[in-house]
Amino acid sequence: MLVKAEAVEVLVVDHERRPAGHGQEPGADIARHLVRHGVHVEVRRLSSGGEEVGRLLLSQAGAFAADLVVMGAYGHSYLSEWMFGSVTRTVLREAGLPVLMSR
């Protein structure tokens, strides 16, 4: 499906929070993998600047004129999600376009 896409954007948000978890060049591994399969991909790294990450993802998808959001989903403790919200929950509730999610 991604091979047929006109353009694919990999968005990495707040990579500076956990630099060890993203490697030397955040987003590069997934981009290389996609390119090997013929996907035309661009990597963008953003800081949320305190904005809710789920809403930032959706606003960036809108600015990119995306037809589909593809993302991974994972959970945190209930206390953490209650205090800080959930990217997955926000995207699922507020997306105005299809979302392909994998857990």
All heavy atoms as an XYZ file, in Angstrom:
783
protein
N       0.828     -1.188      0.000
C       0.000      0.000      0.000
C       0.879      1.261      0.000
O       0.614      2.191     -0.735
C      -0.914     -0.039      1.220
C      -1.769      1.165      1.375
S      -3.082      1.030      2.601
C      -2.275      0.362      4.006
N       1.929      1.296      0.846
C       2.786      2.480      0.917
C       3.615      2.663     -0.346
O       3.949      3.790     -0.698
C       3.700      2.400      2.145
C       2.997      2.438      3.498
C       4.013      2.295      4.621
C       2.197      3.702      3.669
N       3.926      1.571     -1.035
C       4.694      1.664     -2.280
C       3.926      2.463     -3.320
O       4.506      3.208     -4.094
C       5.029      0.255     -2.813
C       5.644      0.309     -4.190
C       5.948     -0.475     -1.854
N       2.617      2.330     -3.303
C       1.782      3.043     -4.282
C       1.511      4.493     -3.893
O       0.971      5.252     -4.679
C       0.473      2.291     -4.482
C       0.680      0.926     -5.115
C      -0.635      0.266     -5.403
C      -0.409     -1.112     -5.943
N      -0.382     -1.157     -7.383
N       1.883      4.873     -2.692
C       1.633      6.237     -2.225
C       2.500      7.234     -2.984
O       3.645      6.957     -3.310
C       1.921      6.346     -0.731
N       1.927      8.384     -3.249
C       2.662      9.470     -3.898
C       3.812      9.947     -3.014
O       4.901     10.241     -3.488
C       1.689     10.616     -4.169
C       2.196     11.669     -5.090
C       1.101     12.680     -5.377
O       0.050     12.292     -5.920
O       1.315     13.857     -5.036
N       3.567     10.019     -1.727
C       4.587     10.448     -0.763
C       4.249      9.866      0.599
O       3.084      9.709      0.940
C       4.640     11.970     -0.684
N       5.285      9.561      1.359
C       5.132      9.052      2.718
C       6.009      9.901      3.620
O       7.174     10.150      3.308
C       5.552      7.567      2.821
C       5.557      7.094      4.263
C       4.645      6.693      1.959
N       5.448     10.346      4.716
C       6.206     11.133      5.676
C       6.273     10.371      6.994
O       5.248      9.978      7.535
C       5.536     12.479      5.891
C       6.299     13.395      6.814
C       5.663     14.766      6.893
O       4.668     14.922      7.628
O       6.165     15.667      6.208
N       7.494     10.159      7.487
C       7.710      9.574      8.805
C       7.908     10.744      9.753
O       8.812     11.553      9.573
C       8.940      8.645      8.824
C       9.258      8.211     10.243
C       8.712      7.438      7.925
N       7.072     10.827     10.747
C       7.134     11.929     11.706
C       7.609     11.392     13.050
O       7.015     10.470     13.603
C       5.744     12.557     11.844
C       5.624     13.816     12.668
C       6.484     14.934     12.077
C       4.174     14.261     12.720
N       8.694     11.948     13.544
C       9.251     11.569     14.840
C       9.070     12.771     15.760
O       9.576     13.859     15.470
C      10.751     11.206     14.730
C      11.299     10.786     16.081
C      10.972     10.118     13.683
N       8.336     12.569     16.850
C       8.024     13.671     17.757
C       8.766     13.483     19.080
O       8.747     12.405     19.659
C       6.501     13.758     18.020
C       6.184     14.894     18.975
C       5.749     13.939     16.708
N       9.393     14.541     19.522
C      10.084     14.585     20.823
C      11.170     13.526     20.970
O      11.357     12.938     22.028
C       9.084     14.466     21.985
C       8.206     15.710     22.122
O       8.609     16.778     21.621
O       7.135     15.608     22.728
N      11.921     13.302     19.914
C      13.012     12.317     19.977
C      14.079     12.720     20.988
O      14.775     11.876     21.530
C      13.645     12.123     18.600
C      14.353     13.340     18.099
N      13.667     14.380     17.490
C      15.647     13.687     18.149
C      14.542     15.323     17.173
N      15.747     14.924     17.550
N      14.159     14.001     21.292
C      15.181     14.477     22.232
C      14.892     14.059     23.669
O      15.776     14.075     24.518
C      15.355     15.995     22.131
C      14.136     16.819     22.489
C      13.100     16.984     21.394
O      13.336     16.579     20.241
O      12.009     17.519     21.703
N      13.666     13.646     23.960
C      13.321     13.204     25.322
C      14.032     11.906     25.698
O      14.394     11.700     26.834
C      11.821     12.990     25.464
C      11.046     14.262     25.571
C       9.613     13.928     25.876
N       8.822     15.131     25.981
C       7.518     15.136     26.131
N       6.866     13.998     26.193
N       6.863     16.267     26.214
N      14.164     11.002     24.728
C      14.842      9.721     24.950
C      15.789      9.456     23.788
O      15.520      8.631     22.917
C      13.817      8.583     25.031
C      12.963      8.641     26.252
C      12.107      7.379     26.374
N      10.866      7.751     27.020
C       9.667      7.503     26.530
N       9.543      6.880     25.390
N       8.599      7.871     27.178
N      16.907     10.165     23.730
C      17.807     10.045     22.588
C      18.327      8.625     22.359
O      18.508      8.211     21.220
C      18.948     11.004     22.901
C      18.728     11.517     24.266
C      17.378     11.099     24.725
N      18.545      7.865     23.403
C      19.069      6.509     23.241
C      18.058      5.587     22.562
O      18.435      4.654     21.860
C      19.459      5.937     24.595
N      16.793      5.859     22.711
C      15.751      5.008     22.146
C      15.504      5.222     20.669
O      14.807      4.430     20.035
N      16.069      6.270     20.099
C      15.807      6.584     18.696
C      17.033      6.433     17.805
O      16.942      6.664     16.607
C      15.274      8.018     18.566
C      13.908      8.182     19.144
N      12.760      7.790     18.495
C      13.507      8.673     20.337
C      11.718      8.049     19.247
N      12.140      8.588     20.371
N      18.187      6.094     18.371
C      19.398      5.954     17.571
C      20.010      7.305     17.255
O      19.528      8.356     17.671
N      21.080      7.271     16.474
C      21.799      8.507     16.150
C      20.997      9.419     15.232
O      21.134     10.629     15.286
C      23.139      8.180     15.498
C      24.149      7.620     16.470
C      25.469      7.360     15.780
O      25.525      6.742     14.727
N      26.528      7.856     16.381
N      20.194      8.819     14.372
C      19.402      9.606     13.427
C      17.942      9.141     13.518
O      17.536      8.208     12.829
C      19.948      9.413     12.014
C      19.421     10.412     11.045
C      20.055     10.249      9.662
O      21.137      9.661      9.553
O      19.422     10.717      8.717
N      17.145      9.769     14.388
C      15.767      9.324     14.593
C      14.965      9.246     13.296
O      14.962     10.168     12.484
C      15.196     10.394     15.523
C      16.390     10.920     16.246
C      17.498     10.899     15.229
N      14.326      8.110     13.095
C      13.505      7.898     11.901
C      14.255      7.268     10.745
O      13.645      6.796      9.789
N      15.580      7.230     10.816
C      16.384      6.735      9.690
C      16.180      5.244      9.447
O      16.118      4.808      8.294
C      17.855      7.040      9.920
N      16.073      4.453     10.510
C      15.916      3.003     10.332
C      14.638      2.655      9.587
O      14.656      1.878      8.635
C      15.945      2.286     11.686
C      17.314      2.320     12.341
O      18.306      2.597     11.631
O      17.384      2.087     13.557
N      13.527      3.223     10.007
C      12.265      2.927      9.328
C      12.274      3.482      7.903
O      11.759      2.861      6.985
C      11.031      3.421     10.138
C       9.719      2.938      9.503
C      10.999      4.933     10.254
C       9.501      1.465      9.553
N      12.883      4.642      7.711
C      12.963      5.221      6.368
C      13.768      4.315      5.438
O      13.354      4.061      4.298
C      13.577      6.614      6.421
N      14.915      3.807      5.911
C      15.718      2.891      5.087
C      14.931      1.635      4.742
O      14.975      1.143      3.616
C      17.010      2.520      5.807
C      18.137      3.494      5.570
C      19.483      2.949      6.051
N      19.540      2.737      7.491
C      19.817      3.685      8.378
N      20.064      4.920      7.975
N      19.846      3.421      9.658
N      14.218      1.115      5.704
C      13.410     -0.081      5.471
C      12.358      0.195      4.381
O      12.176     -0.616      3.467
C      12.735     -0.519      6.773
C      11.833     -1.687      6.608
N      12.297     -2.978      6.493
C      10.482     -1.772      6.523
C      11.274     -3.797      6.346
N      10.167     -3.085      6.359
N      11.683      1.310      4.486
C      10.653      1.643      3.503
C      11.248      1.882      2.120
O      10.691      1.436      1.107
C       9.862      2.865      3.972
C       9.002      2.646      5.217
C       8.429      3.968      5.710
C       7.895      1.642      4.960
N      12.380      2.565      2.063
C      13.035      2.842      0.776
C      13.434      1.532      0.092
O      13.287      1.388     -1.126
C      14.256      3.778      0.965
C      15.139      3.812     -0.269
C      13.778      5.175      1.308
N      13.925      0.577      0.857
C      14.290     -0.730      0.282
C      13.111     -1.405     -0.392
O      13.279     -2.237     -1.269
C      14.847     -1.654      1.368
C      16.316     -1.485      1.570
C      16.856     -2.560      2.516
N      17.348     -1.851      3.681
C      17.055     -2.118      4.936
N      16.302     -3.144      5.238
N      17.534     -1.394      5.913
N      11.909     -1.060      0.038
C      10.703     -1.637     -0.556
C      10.082     -0.726     -1.612
O       8.962     -0.977     -2.062
C       9.688     -1.957      0.545
C      10.144     -3.067      1.430
N      10.029     -4.393      1.082
C      10.753     -3.048      2.640
C      10.536     -5.150      2.034
N      10.977     -4.355      3.000
N      10.787      0.335     -1.973
C      10.320      1.201     -3.051
C       9.421      2.349     -2.635
O       8.776      2.966     -3.474
N       9.375      2.647     -1.360
C       8.527      3.743     -0.863
C       9.296      5.057     -0.945
O      10.465      5.119     -0.593
C       8.098      3.479      0.606
C       7.291      4.633      1.148
C       7.323      2.174      0.700
N       8.643      6.092     -1.432
C       9.231      7.444     -1.459
C       8.929      8.075     -0.109
O       7.785      8.405      0.184
C       8.621      8.277     -2.586
C       8.799      7.636     -3.924
N       9.997      7.650     -4.592
C       7.943      6.939     -4.695
C       9.866      7.004     -5.719
N       8.627      6.558     -5.816
N       9.952      8.246      0.723
C       9.735      8.642      2.112
C      10.593      9.845      2.502
O      11.707     10.005      2.007
C      10.007      7.452      3.069
C      11.434      7.004      3.011
C       9.597      7.765      4.491
N      10.029     10.662      3.361
C      10.741     11.805      3.947
C      10.571     11.718      5.460
O       9.490     11.397      5.947
C      10.140     13.109      3.438
C      10.785     14.340      4.027
C      10.133     15.627      3.536
O       9.585     15.640      2.420
O      10.163     16.596      4.297
N      11.651     11.981      6.194
C      11.598     11.959      7.654
C      11.564     13.387      8.172
O      12.335     14.230      7.729
C      12.830     11.228      8.251
C      12.807     11.279      9.769
C      12.880      9.788      7.765
N      10.646     13.642      9.105
C      10.577     14.944      9.774
C      10.644     14.709     11.266
O       9.985     13.817     11.784
C       9.278     15.671      9.423
C       9.238     16.065      7.967
C       8.108     16.999      7.618
N       8.100     18.173      8.456
C       6.991     18.712      8.960
N       5.825     18.186      8.724
N       7.047     19.790      9.703
N      11.435     15.519     11.937
C      11.552     15.445     13.395
C      11.008     16.741     13.978
O      11.423     17.822     13.568
C      13.015     15.260     13.792
C      13.588     13.957     13.307
C      15.098     13.888     13.549
N      15.681     12.823     12.760
C      16.177     12.991     11.540
N      16.193     14.174     10.981
N      16.676     11.959     10.891
N      10.082     16.595     14.917
C       9.454     17.763     15.532
C       9.504     17.666     17.044
O       9.513     16.579     17.609
C       7.981     17.851     15.124
C       7.650     18.100     13.671
C       6.134     18.059     13.486
C       8.187     19.425     13.211
N       9.479     18.813     17.672
C       9.298     18.890     19.112
C       7.855     19.313     19.347
O       7.337     20.190     18.657
C      10.255     19.929     19.704
O       9.984     20.110     21.061
N       7.209     18.691     20.307
C       5.807     19.018     20.569
C       5.666     20.390     21.223
O       4.603     20.999     21.146
C       5.160     17.955     21.461
O       5.771     17.941     22.734
N       6.723     20.862     21.868
C       6.663     22.167     22.514
C       5.551     22.274     23.535
O       4.985     23.340     23.729
N       5.213     21.156     24.154
C       4.152     21.163     25.156
C       2.767     20.886     24.590
O       1.825     20.670     25.342
N       2.622     20.898     23.269
C       1.336     20.589     22.641
C       1.063     19.092     22.792
O       1.977     18.277     22.829
C       1.399     20.949     21.145
C       0.104     20.758     20.406
C       0.191     21.156     18.932
O       1.185     21.777     18.525
O      -0.748     20.817     18.205
N      -0.199     18.723     22.867
C      -0.551     17.308     22.951
C      -0.100     16.601     21.668
O      -0.417     17.025     20.555
C      -2.055     17.156     23.140
C      -2.461     15.740     23.424
C      -3.938     15.600     23.690
O      -4.559     16.544     24.208
O      -4.461     14.533     23.366
N       0.649     15.525     21.815
C       1.283     14.857     20.672
C       0.247     14.302     19.696
O       0.419     14.409     18.485
C       2.254     13.759     21.148
C       2.802     12.970     19.972
C       3.395     14.373     21.951
N      -0.846     13.746     20.179
C      -1.883     13.229     19.290
C      -2.443     14.308     18.386
O      -2.616     14.110     17.180
N      -2.700     15.463     18.950
C      -3.227     16.584     18.148
C      -2.164     17.107     17.179
O      -2.477     17.514     16.066
C      -3.730     17.689     19.060
C      -5.007     17.288     19.740
C      -5.789     18.470     20.278
N      -7.041     17.993     20.814
C      -7.313     17.892     22.104
N      -6.420     18.261     22.996
N      -8.476     17.436     22.514
N      -0.907     17.109     17.624
C       0.190     17.516     16.738
C       0.280     16.571     15.543
O       0.415     17.025     14.400
C       1.516     17.542     17.506
C       2.760     17.848     16.670
C       2.697     19.261     16.109
C       4.015     17.661     17.509
N       0.189     15.275     15.783
C       0.222     14.307     14.686
C      -0.907     14.561     13.695
O      -0.695     14.558     12.476
C       0.115     12.882     15.227
C       1.300     12.334     15.987
C       0.957     10.984     16.599
C       2.509     12.209     15.087
N      -2.095     14.790     14.210
C      -3.237     15.026     13.324
C      -3.117     16.341     12.570
O      -3.478     16.414     11.386
C      -4.539     14.965     14.120
C      -4.885     13.587     14.686
C      -6.118     13.674     15.578
C      -5.072     12.568     13.567
N      -2.600     17.371     13.210
C      -2.430     18.648     12.502
C      -1.360     18.522     11.413
O      -1.506     19.084     10.334
C      -2.110     19.791     13.464
O      -0.812     19.666     13.995
N      -0.310     17.763     11.697
C       0.725     17.544     10.685
C       0.189     16.698      9.524
O       0.525     16.936      8.374
C       1.956     16.872     11.300
C       2.724     17.766     12.243
C       3.264     19.007     11.543
O       3.903     18.929     10.506
N       2.975     20.159     12.109
N      -0.657     15.732      9.833
C      -1.285     14.934      8.778
C      -2.141     15.827      7.885
O      -2.140     15.689      6.660
C      -2.124     13.812      9.381
N      -2.846     16.771      8.494
C      -3.648     17.717      7.727
C      -2.795     18.621      6.862
O      -3.090     18.850      5.690
N      -1.701     19.120      7.429
C      -0.797     19.994      6.670
C      -0.147     19.241      5.515
O       0.132     19.819      4.461
C       0.276     20.564      7.598
N       0.095     17.962      5.687
C       0.703     17.111      4.661
C      -0.334     16.677      3.627
O      -0.002     16.130      2.595
C       1.328     15.886      5.346
C       2.122     14.993      4.444
C       3.337     15.404      3.916
C       1.667     13.725      4.145
C       4.078     14.568      3.091
C       2.398     12.881      3.324
C       3.618     13.309      2.797
N      -1.605     16.933      3.912
C      -2.730     16.478      3.086
C      -2.743     14.958      3.004
O      -2.962     14.371      1.946
C      -2.696     17.118      1.697
N      -2.510     14.330      4.139
C      -2.451     12.866      4.205
C      -3.825     12.253      3.961
O      -4.850     12.811      4.339
C      -1.924     12.427      5.567
N      -3.800     11.090      3.331
C      -5.013     10.310      3.122
C      -5.161      9.228      4.181
O      -6.230      8.637      4.325
C      -4.984      9.631      1.750
C      -4.961     10.625      0.613
O      -5.712     11.614      0.679
O      -4.187     10.426     -0.340
N      -4.063      8.948      4.904
C      -4.037      7.861      5.865
C      -2.942      8.126      6.893
O      -1.863      8.592      6.533
C      -3.741      6.533      5.148
C      -3.523      5.281      5.979
C      -4.841      4.826      6.623
C      -2.966      4.160      5.099
N      -3.215      7.815      8.147
C      -2.195      7.847      9.198
C      -1.905      6.399      9.567
O      -2.831      5.627      9.824
C      -2.681      8.624     10.439
C      -1.705      8.452     11.595
C      -2.859     10.097     10.119
N      -0.629      6.042      9.565
C      -0.196      4.709      9.987
C       0.645      4.905     11.233
O       1.604      5.678     11.225
C       0.651      4.021      8.886
C       1.118      2.653      9.354
C      -0.137      3.915      7.583
N       0.277      4.222     12.311
C       1.021      4.411     13.553
C       0.965      3.169     14.421
O       0.068      2.344     14.282
C       0.496      5.621     14.321
C      -0.929      5.501     14.824
S      -1.519      6.970     15.693
C      -0.763      6.761     17.291
N       1.923      3.069     15.297
C       1.921      2.024     16.295
C       1.138      2.503     17.506
O       0.957      3.697     17.707
N       0.670      1.569     18.296
C      -0.078      1.917     19.499
C       0.450      1.084     20.651
O       0.735     -0.090     20.494
C      -1.562      1.627     19.307
N       0.607      1.708     21.768
C       0.969      0.975     22.974
C       0.402      1.721     24.159
O       0.098      2.898     24.084
C       2.476      0.772     23.110
C       3.279      2.041     23.195
C       3.613      2.584     24.437
C       3.707      2.703     22.056
C       4.350      3.745     24.525
C       4.449      3.872     22.141
C       4.760      4.380     23.372
O       5.490      5.533     23.464
N       0.233      1.015     25.234
C      -0.386      1.609     26.404
C       0.609      1.912     27.502
O       1.705      1.386     27.533
N       0.190      2.776     28.376
C       0.935      3.118     29.581
C       0.058      2.739     30.770
O      -1.081      2.316     30.595
C       1.233      4.627     29.612
C       2.118      5.085     28.514
N       3.461      4.851     28.495
C       1.841      5.758     27.368
C       3.995      5.376     27.401
N       3.020      5.920     26.701
N       0.560      2.952     31.945
C      -0.262      2.686     33.125
C      -1.487      3.599     33.103
O      -1.465      4.676     32.514
C       0.548      2.941     34.399
O       0.745      4.329     34.572
N      -2.554      3.155     33.751
C      -3.770      3.968     33.794
C      -3.514      5.330     34.436
O      -4.042      6.344     33.990
C      -4.886      3.236     34.525
C      -5.415      2.061     33.751
C      -5.208      0.766     34.190
C      -6.114      2.254     32.567
C      -5.689     -0.316     33.465
C      -6.599      1.193     31.841
C      -6.381     -0.094     32.289
O      -6.850     -1.155     31.568
N      -2.689      5.360     35.466
C      -2.376      6.618     36.135
C      -1.655      7.564     35.181
O      -2.007      8.744     35.071
C      -1.522      6.375     37.383
C      -1.104      7.633     38.153
C      -2.343      8.384     38.642
C      -0.202      7.268     39.312
N      -0.685      7.051     34.457
C       0.059      7.871     33.507
C      -0.856      8.417     32.412
O      -0.794      9.586     32.052
C       1.191      7.046     32.889
O       1.841      7.772     31.885
N      -1.720      7.552     31.869
C      -2.640      8.001     30.820
C      -3.643      9.008     31.357
O      -3.993      9.964     30.679
C      -3.358      6.805     30.194
C      -2.449      6.016     29.284
C      -3.189      4.958     28.501
O      -4.425      5.067     28.337
O      -2.516      4.028     28.055
N      -4.112      8.817     32.592
C      -5.056      9.752     33.188
C      -4.404     11.116     33.370
O      -5.004     12.152     33.083
C      -5.537      9.206     34.523
C      -6.422     10.170     35.246
C      -7.722     10.454     34.973
C      -6.043     11.000     36.349
N      -8.186     11.407     35.846
C      -7.169     11.761     36.703
C      -4.866     11.171     37.063
C      -7.158     12.676     37.735
C      -4.861     12.076     38.099
C      -5.993     12.816     38.426
N      -3.142     11.129     33.809
C      -2.452     12.389     34.066
C      -1.999     13.085     32.784
O      -2.086     14.300     32.666
C      -1.228     12.152     34.960
C      -1.589     11.814     36.396
S      -0.164     11.390     37.391
C       0.830     12.851     37.266
N      -1.507     12.325     31.833
C      -0.868     12.926     30.659
C      -1.640     12.730     29.362
O      -1.240     13.227     28.330
C       0.545     12.357     30.492
C       1.395     12.566     31.702
C       1.767     11.504     32.488
C       1.800     13.843     32.063
C       2.550     11.697     33.624
C       2.575     14.047     33.191
C       2.952     12.973     33.971
N      -2.727     12.000     29.374
C      -3.474     11.741     28.157
C      -2.866     10.590     27.390
O      -1.926      9.950     27.840
N      -3.366     10.310     26.242
C      -2.894      9.202     25.434
C      -2.893      9.611     23.971
O      -3.916     10.028     23.440
C      -3.802      7.993     25.637
O      -3.564      7.029     24.650
N      -1.761      9.472     23.325
C      -1.659      9.783     21.897
C      -2.621      8.896     21.117
O      -3.378      9.372     20.264
C      -0.204      9.591     21.396
C      -0.127      9.747     19.894
C       0.734     10.555     22.096
N      -2.602      7.612     21.407
C      -3.464      6.662     20.705
C      -4.932      7.046     20.857
O      -5.672      7.101     19.878
C      -3.238      5.237     21.268
O      -1.855      4.916     21.154
C      -4.076      4.215     20.542
N      -5.342      7.327     22.074
C      -6.747      7.680     22.325
C      -7.128      8.956     21.574
O      -8.184      9.030     20.947
C      -6.982      7.840     23.830
C      -8.433      8.111     24.169
C      -8.686      8.171     25.666
N      -7.838      9.179     26.298
C      -7.091      8.944     27.368
N      -7.086      7.765     27.933
N      -6.347      9.894     27.886
N      -6.279      9.963     21.621
C      -6.561     11.225     20.932
C      -6.702     11.011     19.431
O      -7.644     11.502     18.816
C      -5.448     12.253     21.211
O      -5.407     12.512     22.615
C      -5.687     13.550     20.458
N      -5.771     10.276     18.842
C      -5.818     10.046     17.391
C      -7.085      9.282     17.018
O      -7.780      9.643     16.064
C      -4.549      9.329     16.901
C      -4.700      8.866     15.459
C      -3.331     10.243     17.037
N      -7.409      8.244     17.763
C      -8.608      7.463     17.439
C      -9.887      8.273     17.592
O     -10.822      8.136     16.809
C      -8.679      6.213     18.304
C      -7.663      5.128     17.960
C      -7.753      3.989     18.975
C      -7.857      4.612     16.549
N      -9.942      9.142     18.588
C     -11.160      9.941     18.820
C     -11.302     11.103     17.850
O     -12.410     11.465     17.479
C     -11.151     10.498     20.239
C     -11.543      9.495     21.276
C     -11.662     10.158     22.615
N     -12.021      9.164     23.628
C     -11.936      9.367     24.914
N     -11.507     10.523     25.384
N     -12.278      8.416     25.759
N     -10.171     11.719     17.459
C     -10.251     12.990     16.748
C      -9.846     12.942     15.278
O      -9.956     13.952     14.593
C      -9.398     14.020     17.490
C      -9.892     14.270     18.903
C      -9.095     15.307     19.651
O      -8.343     16.074     19.016
O      -9.215     15.357     20.895
N      -9.387     11.804     14.813
C      -8.911     11.740     13.422
C     -10.064     11.964     12.439
O     -11.122     11.388     12.573
C      -8.256     10.396     13.151
N      -9.813     12.819     11.477
C     -10.780     13.067     10.410
C     -10.390     12.327      9.139
O     -10.870     12.657      8.064
N      -9.509     11.336      9.275
C      -9.060     10.534      8.137
C      -8.816      9.121      8.653
O      -8.742      8.900      9.862
C      -7.789     11.118      7.520
C      -6.483     11.020      8.302
C      -5.320     11.264      7.369
C      -6.422     12.020      9.420
N      -8.704      8.145      7.766
C      -8.477      6.775      8.223
C      -7.157      6.625      8.969
O      -6.165      7.289      8.647
C      -8.435      5.963      6.923
C      -9.117      6.808      5.912
C      -8.864      8.227      6.313
N      -7.161      5.758      9.971
C      -5.968      5.473     10.767
C      -5.745      3.965     10.746
O      -6.639      3.203     11.084
C      -6.129      5.948     12.226
C      -4.912      5.577     13.061
C      -6.373      7.460     12.277
N      -4.539      3.571     10.339
C      -4.132      2.174     10.388
C      -3.206      2.041     11.577
O      -2.144      2.674     11.624
C      -3.400      1.769      9.097
C      -2.843      0.348      9.033
C      -3.973     -0.673      9.153
C      -2.075      0.155      7.748
N      -3.636      1.269     12.572
C      -2.892      1.207     13.827
C      -2.530     -0.230     14.121
O      -3.332     -1.135     13.937
C      -3.755      1.793     14.943
C      -3.006      2.098     16.197
S      -4.015      3.048     17.342
C      -4.121      4.631     16.524
N      -1.311     -0.413     14.626
C      -0.854     -1.745     15.006
C      -0.350     -1.686     16.434
O       0.352     -0.759     16.805
C       0.267     -2.182     14.074
O       0.789     -3.419     14.505
N      -0.683     -2.680     17.190
C      -0.215     -2.725     18.569
C       0.855     -3.769     18.716
O       0.850     -4.801     18.176
C      -1.357     -3.031     19.502
C      -0.881     -3.083     20.905
C      -1.965     -3.060     21.871
N      -1.254     -2.988     23.153
C      -1.797     -3.049     24.280
N      -3.078     -3.153     24.369
N      -1.115     -2.997     25.387
